[in-house]
Amino acid sequence: QIPLILPLGLHQCPVRAMALMVRTALGSAIACLASAADSDGGIVLDATPVATDLQSHTVEGAALPIIIITCVLVGGVWLAKDVPAILQELRRSVEEWAAVHEVTRQVDCRPWGLDKRFTILQDHATTSPAKEATCSWATVPGRKWEFGHTLWNGALVMTKSLIERRHVLAKGMFAEGRSVLELGCGQPLVSMVLLELFPGLGKIVATDGSEEVLLAAEANVTANCGPGRNPKFVLAPLFWGRQHDISQVRALNGNNCFDVILGSDVTYAEEFDELVDTIVELSHAETEVWITHEPRQRSVEPLLARLRREFGIVEESELRLAKEETASGATDRKDVTILSWHCTGKVSR
């Protein structure tokens, strides 16, 4: 039966075919042994002693390991021709994994018009403890706040838009002396770009709900802006909806609300009321709110309805990132479209 299995089974599923070959060989050996025993009337398959009968069939029993070894050798020779292809596929898989789990991400702003390259440390693959400055993005037990350790497309598209429109924005939204608050800054690419583009801003406060994320953010700011950065740029904890944090952040701006509030991809969760509540509490009548959102499976209509209740004008637009500009390191990445909401005219209550 083995010659019939070799060309058919190994061609389609080598591992399964090898198992089938071994099983068939075992069955054939046992059948031969039983047949030989029956011919002598010796072996009876029950619980009675059979030592004497087995000794008489030592030659037949010794054939079993020979058959098994033969199957293994033949199968090994058959599979040997596929080893180069297997190794090549393994290498490709490892390279793709390494790209997706890349620990650092280089953001080259030169194609957008800023002669600056940012290195974002996001520890996307290591297994360092969560309490350290950086922790794994992978959802491994014991890790937490992984979202903030990753660079997202919402931050990239906001960065790109800031750079490409900087001359217009410098006369309006980010004019000299204005205060800016970034919500959910993660690894604060947007705030670092603001500091680079608009040095005349009065205050830039980059916030996140996790102090562990802020440790990583501090490391990124130091690596990209130097240890002696502009004192107008502050990192601070802000857990949305927490009154103590809101008061502390407002105190950093002289107990005043902010002129501009930014949020890049902070709308990923289904619950958004605490986010909007925080935006409203830290806004004044002239505050401009700019949010970027990468579309996912859930609807954003409830969020938009809430924003329209709080602000008189909510302008929606689409911003695009080419596949080579996206945050993904995967080889199959593609162009993405990001939603942008510009909210003004806070409603008085």
C-alpha positions as CSV (number, residue, x, y, z in Angstrom):
1,Q,0.0,0.0,0.0
2,I,2.9,2.4,0.6
3,P,3.8,2.9,-3.1
4,L,0.3,4.1,-3.6
5,I,0.5,6.6,-0.7
6,L,3.8,8.2,-1.7
7,P,2.9,9.9,-4.9
8,L,-0.6,10.9,-3.8
9,G,-0.2,11.9,-0.2
10,L,3.2,13.5,-0.1
11,H,2.3,15.7,-3.0
12,Q,-0.7,17.3,-1.2
13,C,0.1,17.1,2.5
14,P,3.5,15.7,3.4
15,V,2.9,15.5,7.2
16,R,-0.4,13.9,6.9
17,A,1.0,11.5,4.3
18,M,3.9,10.5,6.5
19,A,1.4,9.7,9.3
20,L,-0.7,7.7,6.9
21,M,2.4,5.7,5.7
22,V,3.4,4.9,9.3
23,R,-0.1,3.8,10.2
24,T,-0.3,1.6,7.1
25,A,3.1,0.1,7.8
26,L,2.0,-0.7,11.3
27,G,-1.2,-2.2,10.1
28,S,0.6,-4.4,7.5
29,A,3.2,-5.6,10.1
30,I,0.5,-6.5,12.6
31,A,-1.5,-8.3,9.9
32,C,1.6,-10.2,8.8
33,L,2.3,-11.2,12.4
34,A,-1.3,-12.3,13.0
35,S,-1.4,-14.2,9.8
36,A,1.9,-16.1,10.6
37,A,0.6,-16.8,14.1
38,D,-2.7,-18.1,12.8
39,S,-1.0,-20.4,10.4
40,D,0.8,-22.1,13.3
41,G,-2.2,-21.9,15.5
42,G,0.0,-20.2,18.1
43,I,-1.0,-16.6,19.0
44,V,-4.3,-15.9,20.6
45,L,-5.2,-12.2,21.2
46,D,-6.5,-12.5,24.7
47,A,-5.2,-12.2,28.2
48,T,-3.6,-15.6,28.4
49,P,0.2,-16.0,28.4
50,V,1.7,-15.9,25.0
51,A,5.4,-15.7,25.6
52,T,6.2,-19.0,24.0
53,D,4.3,-18.1,20.8
54,L,5.9,-14.7,20.5
55,Q,9.4,-16.2,20.7
56,S,8.5,-18.3,17.7
57,H,7.8,-15.2,15.6
58,T,10.8,-13.0,16.5
59,V,11.7,-12.7,12.8
60,E,8.3,-11.4,11.8
61,G,8.2,-8.9,14.8
62,A,11.7,-7.6,13.9
63,A,10.3,-6.5,10.5
64,L,8.2,-3.8,12.1
65,P,11.0,-1.3,13.1
66,I,12.6,-1.9,9.7
67,I,9.4,-0.9,7.9
68,I,9.1,2.2,10.1
69,I,12.7,3.3,9.5
70,T,12.3,2.7,5.8
71,C,9.1,4.9,5.7
72,V,10.9,7.7,7.6
73,L,13.9,7.6,5.3
74,V,11.8,7.5,2.1
75,G,9.6,10.3,3.4
76,G,12.7,12.4,4.4
77,V,14.2,12.0,0.9
78,W,10.9,13.0,-0.6
79,L,10.5,16.1,1.6
80,A,14.2,17.2,1.2
81,K,13.4,18.8,-2.1
82,D,11.0,21.2,-0.4
83,V,13.4,22.4,2.3
84,P,14.6,25.5,0.3
85,A,11.0,26.7,-0.3
86,I,10.1,26.1,3.4
87,L,13.1,28.1,4.6
88,Q,12.3,30.9,2.2
89,E,8.7,31.1,3.4
90,L,9.9,31.0,7.0
91,R,12.3,33.9,6.3
92,R,9.5,35.9,4.7
93,S,7.2,35.3,7.6
94,V,9.8,36.5,10.1
95,E,10.5,39.6,8.1
96,E,6.8,40.5,8.0
97,W,6.5,39.9,11.8
98,A,9.6,42.1,12.4
99,A,8.1,44.9,10.3
100,V,4.8,44.9,12.1
101,H,6.5,44.7,15.5
102,E,9.1,47.2,14.8
103,V,10.2,48.9,18.0
104,T,11.1,52.3,16.5
105,R,9.4,54.2,13.7
106,Q,11.1,56.8,11.6
107,V,8.8,59.7,10.6
108,D,10.4,61.6,7.8
109,C,8.7,65.0,7.5
110,R,10.8,66.2,4.6
111,P,8.4,65.1,1.8
112,W,5.7,67.2,3.6
113,G,7.9,70.3,3.7
114,L,9.7,70.1,7.1
115,D,13.4,69.3,7.2
116,K,13.0,67.1,10.3
117,R,13.0,63.4,11.0
118,F,11.4,62.1,14.2
119,T,12.3,58.8,15.8
120,I,9.4,57.4,17.7
121,L,10.2,54.7,20.2
122,Q,7.1,52.5,20.6
123,D,8.5,49.2,21.9
124,H,6.1,47.3,19.7
125,A,7.6,43.9,20.3
126,T,9.6,43.6,23.4
127,T,8.5,42.0,26.6
128,S,9.7,44.6,29.1
129,P,7.5,45.0,32.2
130,A,4.6,47.4,31.9
131,K,5.9,49.6,34.7
132,E,9.0,50.5,32.7
133,A,9.2,53.5,30.4
134,T,8.1,51.5,27.4
135,C,6.0,48.3,27.3
136,S,4.7,46.0,24.6
137,W,1.9,46.8,22.3
138,A,1.0,43.2,22.1
139,T,-2.0,42.3,24.2
140,V,-0.1,40.1,26.7
141,P,-1.3,39.5,30.3
142,G,0.4,42.0,32.5
143,R,0.6,44.7,29.9
144,K,-1.6,47.7,30.0
145,W,-2.1,51.0,28.2
146,E,-0.6,49.5,25.1
147,F,-2.6,51.9,22.8
148,G,-0.6,54.9,23.9
149,H,2.7,53.3,23.0
150,T,1.9,53.0,19.4
151,L,2.1,55.5,16.6
152,W,-1.3,55.8,14.8
153,N,-2.4,57.1,11.4
154,G,-4.5,59.8,13.0
155,A,-1.3,61.4,14.4
156,L,0.5,61.1,11.1
157,V,-2.2,62.7,9.0
158,M,-2.5,65.5,11.5
159,T,1.2,66.0,11.4
160,K,1.2,66.0,7.6
161,S,-1.7,68.6,7.5
162,L,0.0,70.8,10.1
163,I,3.2,70.9,8.0
164,E,1.5,71.4,4.6
165,R,-0.7,74.2,5.9
166,R,1.6,75.8,8.4
167,H,1.8,79.2,6.8
168,V,-2.0,79.6,7.0
169,L,-2.3,78.1,10.4
170,A,0.4,80.4,11.8
171,K,-1.9,83.3,11.1
172,G,-4.9,81.8,12.7
173,M,-5.4,78.6,14.7
174,F,-1.8,78.5,15.9
175,A,-1.0,82.2,16.0
176,E,1.6,83.6,18.4
177,G,0.6,83.4,22.1
178,R,-2.2,80.8,21.7
179,S,-2.4,77.9,24.0
180,V,-2.8,74.3,22.8
181,L,-3.9,71.1,24.5
182,E,-3.4,67.7,23.0
183,L,-5.6,64.9,24.4
184,G,-4.4,61.3,24.3
185,C,-1.0,62.3,23.0
186,G,0.6,58.9,23.3
187,Q,4.1,59.3,21.8
188,P,3.5,63.0,21.3
189,L,4.5,63.4,17.6
190,V,1.8,66.1,17.0
191,S,2.9,68.2,20.0
192,M,6.6,67.9,19.0
193,V,5.7,69.0,15.5
194,L,3.8,72.0,16.9
195,L,6.8,73.0,18.9
196,E,8.9,72.9,15.7
197,L,6.5,74.7,13.5
198,F,5.1,77.3,15.8
199,P,7.7,78.4,18.3
200,G,5.6,81.5,19.2
201,L,2.8,79.5,20.8
202,G,2.1,80.5,24.4
203,K,1.7,76.9,25.8
204,I,1.6,73.4,24.5
205,V,0.3,70.8,27.0
206,A,0.4,67.2,25.8
207,T,-1.7,64.9,28.0
208,D,-2.4,61.2,28.3
209,G,-4.5,59.1,30.7
210,S,-1.6,56.8,31.6
211,E,1.5,57.9,33.5
212,E,3.3,54.9,32.0
213,V,2.6,56.2,28.5
214,L,3.8,59.6,29.6
215,L,7.1,58.1,30.7
216,A,7.6,56.8,27.2
217,A,6.4,60.1,25.8
218,E,9.1,61.9,27.9
219,A,11.7,59.6,26.5
220,N,10.6,60.4,23.0
221,V,10.5,64.1,23.6
222,T,14.0,64.1,25.0
223,A,15.3,62.0,22.1
224,N,13.8,64.3,19.5
225,C,13.8,67.7,21.1
226,G,16.8,67.5,23.4
227,P,16.9,67.5,27.2
228,G,16.7,71.2,27.5
229,R,13.4,71.7,25.6
230,N,11.2,74.8,25.5
231,P,9.6,75.3,28.9
232,K,6.3,76.1,27.1
233,F,6.0,72.4,26.2
234,V,4.6,70.4,29.1
235,L,3.6,66.7,29.5
236,A,0.8,66.1,32.0
237,P,-1.6,63.3,33.1
238,L,-5.2,63.8,32.1
239,F,-7.7,61.0,32.5
240,W,-10.9,62.1,30.7
241,G,-13.7,63.0,33.0
242,R,-11.5,63.1,36.1
243,Q,-12.0,66.5,37.7
244,H,-8.7,66.5,39.6
245,D,-6.8,66.0,36.3
246,I,-8.9,68.6,34.5
247,S,-8.1,71.2,37.2
248,Q,-4.4,70.4,37.2
249,V,-4.2,70.8,33.4
250,R,-6.1,74.1,33.5
251,A,-3.7,75.3,36.1
252,L,-0.8,74.7,33.7
253,N,-2.4,77.3,31.5
254,G,-2.8,79.9,34.2
255,N,-6.2,78.5,35.2
256,N,-7.5,79.4,31.8
257,C,-9.2,77.2,29.1
258,F,-7.3,76.5,26.0
259,D,-7.4,78.2,22.6
260,V,-6.9,75.0,20.7
261,I,-7.7,71.3,21.6
262,L,-6.3,68.5,19.5
263,G,-7.0,64.8,19.5
264,S,-5.6,62.4,17.0
265,D,-7.4,59.0,16.9
266,V,-8.8,59.4,20.4
267,T,-12.2,58.3,19.3
268,Y,-11.5,54.6,18.9
269,A,-13.8,53.5,21.9
270,E,-17.5,53.3,21.8
271,E,-17.8,55.4,25.0
272,F,-17.1,59.0,24.2
273,D,-19.0,61.1,26.7
274,E,-16.1,61.5,29.1
275,L,-13.9,62.6,26.2
276,V,-16.4,65.2,25.0
277,D,-17.1,66.4,28.6
278,T,-13.4,67.0,29.1
279,I,-13.2,68.9,25.8
280,V,-16.1,71.1,26.8
281,E,-14.7,71.8,30.3
282,L,-11.4,72.9,28.9
283,S,-12.9,75.1,26.1
284,H,-13.9,78.7,26.0
285,A,-16.3,80.4,23.5
286,E,-13.5,80.8,20.9
287,T,-11.8,77.5,21.3
288,E,-11.0,75.5,18.1
289,V,-11.2,71.7,18.4
290,W,-9.6,69.5,15.8
291,I,-10.0,65.7,15.9
292,T,-8.8,63.1,13.4
293,H,-10.3,59.7,13.3
294,E,-9.4,56.5,11.4
295,P,-12.7,54.8,10.4
296,R,-13.3,51.4,12.0
297,Q,-16.3,49.1,12.1
298,R,-18.5,51.1,14.5
299,S,-20.6,54.2,13.5
300,V,-19.4,57.6,14.5
301,E,-22.8,59.2,14.2
302,P,-23.5,59.3,18.0
303,L,-20.2,61.0,18.5
304,L,-20.9,63.6,15.8
305,A,-24.4,64.2,17.2
306,R,-22.8,65.0,20.6
307,L,-20.2,67.3,19.1
308,R,-22.9,69.2,17.2
309,R,-24.8,69.7,20.5
310,E,-21.7,71.2,22.1
311,F,-20.4,73.3,19.2
312,G,-22.2,75.4,16.7
313,I,-20.1,74.4,13.8
314,V,-18.6,70.9,13.1
315,E,-16.9,70.8,9.8
316,E,-16.0,67.3,8.5
317,S,-13.4,66.6,5.8
318,E,-11.3,63.7,4.6
319,L,-7.5,63.5,4.8
320,R,-5.5,60.8,3.0
321,L,-2.2,59.0,3.7
322,A,-0.4,57.2,1.0
323,K,0.5,53.6,1.9
324,E,4.2,54.5,2.3
325,E,3.2,57.2,4.8
326,T,1.0,55.0,7.1
327,A,2.0,53.9,10.5
328,S,1.7,50.2,9.6
329,G,5.0,48.4,8.9
330,A,3.3,45.5,7.2
331,T,4.2,44.6,3.6
332,D,0.5,44.6,2.6
333,R,-0.3,48.1,3.8
334,K,-2.4,50.4,1.7
335,D,-3.7,54.0,1.4
336,V,-5.9,55.1,4.2
337,T,-8.6,57.8,4.6
338,I,-8.8,59.6,7.9
339,L,-11.8,61.7,8.9
340,S,-11.2,65.2,10.3
341,W,-13.6,67.2,12.4
342,H,-13.0,70.9,13.1
343,C,-15.3,72.2,15.8
344,T,-15.9,75.9,16.7
345,G,-18.5,78.0,18.4
346,K,-18.9,76.4,21.8
347,V,-22.5,76.5,22.8
348,S,-23.2,78.4,26.0
349,R,-25.3,76.6,28.7
